[in-house]
Amino acid sequence: MIMFSWKKNNDRIQKLREKYSRLMRKAYEIAPKNKQKSDYLNREARQILQELRKLELNHLH
């Protein structure tokens, strides 16, 4: 049961990392055309980063 929980947590961390990366890339690409949408995507990415950091800290303990 513990191994399953550990793997599930790792999968969630990996998915969040990928989502963060996608959002940051998209925000960067769209910035010259649409600053407002870029800022929105950037805010979303930062929220994901905060959640990711919490999960990673909990994963270490």
Backbone as ProteinMPNN parsed JSONL, in Angstrom:
{"seq_chain_A": "MIMFSWKKNNDRIQKLREKYSRLMRKAYEIAPKNKQKSDYLNREARQILQELRKLELNHLH", "coords_chain_A": {"N_chain_A": [[0.816, -1.19, 0.0], [1.963, 1.233, 0.728], [3.896, 1.601, -1.253], [2.285, 1.982, -3.482], [1.067, 4.399, -2.856], [3.315, 6.068, -2.853], [4.119, 5.9, -5.557], [1.858, 6.973, -6.772], [1.966, 9.579, -5.81], [4.364, 10.409, -7.003], [3.62, 10.296, -9.709], [1.698, 12.313, -9.772], [3.274, 14.542, -9.141], [4.966, 14.565, -11.366], [3.106, 15.044, -13.432], [2.229, 17.6, -12.711], [4.604, 19.023, -13.014], [4.946, 18.838, -15.788], [2.642, 20.186, -16.658], [3.104, 22.738, -15.598], [5.394, 23.434, -17.054], [4.362, 23.446, -19.69], [2.466, 25.55, -19.503], [4.135, 27.745, -18.884], [5.741, 27.852, -21.165], [3.802, 28.378, -23.112], [2.859, 30.855, -22.189], [5.125, 32.404, -22.582], [5.421, 32.255, -25.374], [3.104, 33.51, -26.285], [3.239, 36.05, -25.288], [4.271, 38.35, -26.857], [2.088, 38.866, -28.495], [-0.276, 38.9, -26.971], [-0.455, 40.249, -24.13], [-2.059, 40.285, -21.83], [-3.283, 37.716, -21.729], [-0.984, 36.204, -21.549], [-0.029, 36.986, -19.035], [-2.075, 35.927, -17.459], [-1.751, 33.151, -17.929], [0.751, 32.87, -16.844], [0.248, 33.423, -14.133], [-1.358, 31.213, -13.5], [0.512, 29.172, -13.867], [2.303, 29.778, -11.829], [0.747, 29.231, -9.576], [0.505, 26.481, -9.838], [3.157, 25.811, -9.52], [3.535, 26.456, -6.811], [1.876, 24.516, -5.603], [3.195, 22.259, -6.485], [5.684, 22.513, -5.193], [4.851, 22.188, -2.518], [3.95, 19.515, -2.583], [6.36, 18.229, -3.243], [7.915, 18.818, -0.987], [6.455, 17.481, 1.008], [6.78, 14.945, 0.046], [9.434, 14.424, 0.5], [9.557, 14.128, 3.229]], "CA_chain_A": [[0.0, 0.0, 0.0], [2.852, 2.39, 0.792], [4.515, 1.757, -2.572], [1.281, 2.545, -4.376], [0.929, 5.808, -2.492], [4.537, 6.742, -3.296], [4.055, 5.995, -7.018], [0.774, 7.896, -7.091], [2.482, 10.914, -5.527], [5.348, 10.707, -8.05], [2.878, 10.557, -10.943], [1.08, 13.642, -9.618], [4.362, 15.519, -9.229], [5.407, 14.608, -12.761], [2.058, 15.7, -14.217], [2.259, 19.024, -12.391], [5.804, 19.577, -13.66], [4.652, 18.963, -17.219], [1.639, 21.241, -16.831], [3.806, 24.001, -15.333], [6.272, 23.688, -18.199], [3.497, 23.806, -20.827], [1.896, 26.877, -19.282], [5.194, 28.753, -18.986], [6.123, 27.943, -22.58], [2.714, 29.04, -23.828], [2.86, 32.258, -21.761], [6.276, 33.043, -23.244], [5.17, 32.344, -26.812], [1.973, 34.394, -26.579], [3.503, 37.374, -24.704], [4.34, 39.48, -27.809], [0.799, 39.081, -29.153], [-1.38, 39.105, -26.043], [0.156, 40.375, -22.798], [-3.034, 39.949, -20.792], [-3.404, 36.26, -21.659], [0.309, 35.726, -21.079], [-0.013, 37.2, -17.588], [-3.007, 34.961, -16.888], [-1.101, 31.84, -17.967], [1.857, 32.938, -15.902], [-0.332, 33.29, -12.785], [-1.753, 29.811, -13.339], [1.736, 28.392, -13.739], [2.859, 30.035, -10.49], [-0.077, 28.492, -8.623], [0.891, 25.083, -9.978], [4.486, 25.704, -8.926], [3.355, 26.43, -5.358], [1.344, 23.2, -5.263], [4.277, 21.316, -6.755], [6.66, 22.626, -4.098], [4.265, 21.562, -1.324], [3.983, 18.064, -2.768], [7.739, 17.764, -3.184], [8.344, 18.871, 0.414], [5.797, 16.379, 1.705], [7.336, 13.696, -0.495], [10.756, 14.232, 1.101], [9.428, 13.777, 4.646]], "C_chain_A": [[0.867, 1.263, 0.0], [3.485, 2.65, -0.57], [3.537, 2.39, -3.556], [1.115, 4.035, -4.129], [2.12, 6.614, -2.991], [4.501, 6.945, -4.811], [2.986, 6.993, -7.445], [1.235, 9.341, -6.896], [3.497, 11.325, -6.595], [4.668, 11.032, -9.373], [2.255, 11.95, -10.902], [2.131, 14.745, -9.753], [4.8, 15.667, -10.674], [4.376, 15.323, -13.643], [2.041, 17.2, -13.961], [3.475, 19.699, -13.023], [5.564, 19.81, -15.144], [3.661, 20.092, -17.483], [2.266, 22.614, -16.622], [4.657, 24.391, -16.54], [5.469, 24.131, -19.428], [2.956, 25.223, -20.69], [2.95, 27.972, -19.427], [5.627, 28.944, -20.441], [5.064, 28.704, -23.372], [2.659, 30.525, -23.476], [3.98, 33.02, -22.456], [5.998, 33.264, -24.735], [4.09, 33.38, -27.145], [2.23, 35.832, -26.119], [3.577, 38.511, -25.724], [2.983, 39.837, -28.432], [-0.303, 39.494, -28.181], [-0.847, 39.095, -24.608], [-0.792, 39.943, -21.69], [-3.17, 38.428, -20.633], [-2.105, 35.637, -21.152], [0.406, 35.854, -19.561], [-0.92, 36.2, -16.872], [-2.369, 33.566, -16.827], [0.057, 31.776, -16.975], [1.361, 32.784, -14.465], [-0.743, 31.846, -12.517], [-0.532, 28.927, -13.106], [2.345, 28.571, -12.349], [2.057, 29.317, -9.406], [0.283, 27.006, -8.651], [2.261, 24.86, -9.345], [4.401, 25.657, -7.404], [2.859, 25.06, -4.9], [2.422, 22.135, -5.432], [5.311, 21.339, -5.637], [6.137, 21.986, -2.821], [4.331, 20.039, -1.428], [5.404, 17.515, -2.659], [8.276, 17.792, -1.76], [7.731, 17.737, 1.222], [6.38, 15.04, 1.281], [8.681, 13.393, 0.154], [10.654, 13.774, 2.558], [8.687, 12.516, 4.855]], "O_chain_A": [[0.532, 2.248, -0.659], [3.597, 3.801, -0.992], [3.92, 3.235, -4.365], [1.032, 4.829, -5.066], [1.951, 7.723, -3.498], [4.813, 8.03, -5.3], [3.194, 7.77, -8.377], [0.935, 10.214, -7.71], [3.488, 12.471, -7.045], [5.094, 11.945, -10.081], [2.286, 12.677, -11.895], [1.894, 15.76, -10.408], [4.986, 16.785, -11.154], [4.746, 16.12, -14.506], [1.858, 17.986, -14.89], [3.377, 20.825, -13.511], [5.934, 20.85, -15.688], [3.828, 20.862, -18.429], [1.993, 23.546, -17.378], [4.636, 25.539, -16.984], [5.851, 25.074, -20.12], [2.983, 26.002, -21.643], [2.683, 29.013, -20.027], [5.85, 30.069, -20.886], [5.384, 29.562, -24.195], [2.438, 31.363, -24.35], [3.791, 34.163, -22.872], [6.302, 34.323, -25.284], [4.166, 34.049, -28.176], [1.506, 36.742, -26.523], [2.989, 39.565, -25.48], [2.764, 40.975, -28.845], [-1.154, 40.321, -28.507], [-0.8, 38.049, -23.962], [-0.374, 39.307, -20.723], [-3.171, 37.921, -19.511], [-2.13, 34.654, -20.411], [0.868, 34.936, -18.883], [-0.573, 35.688, -15.808], [-2.44, 32.888, -15.803], [0.299, 30.744, -16.349], [1.988, 32.089, -13.666], [-0.502, 31.32, -11.431], [-0.548, 28.043, -12.249], [2.847, 27.612, -11.762], [2.629, 28.844, -8.424], [0.354, 26.357, -7.607], [2.494, 23.834, -8.706], [5.128, 24.89, -6.773], [3.364, 24.508, -3.923], [2.54, 21.222, -4.614], [5.762, 20.286, -5.187], [6.887, 21.315, -2.114], [4.719, 19.36, -0.478], [5.625, 16.465, -2.055], [9.014, 16.891, -1.36], [8.413, 17.105, 2.029], [6.458, 14.109, 2.083], [9.031, 12.227, 0.337], [11.557, 13.109, 3.065], [8.499, 12.092, 5.995]]}, "name": "protein", "num_of_chains": 1, "seq": "MIMFSWKKNNDRIQKLREKYSRLMRKAYEIAPKNKQKSDYLNREARQILQELRKLELNHLH"}
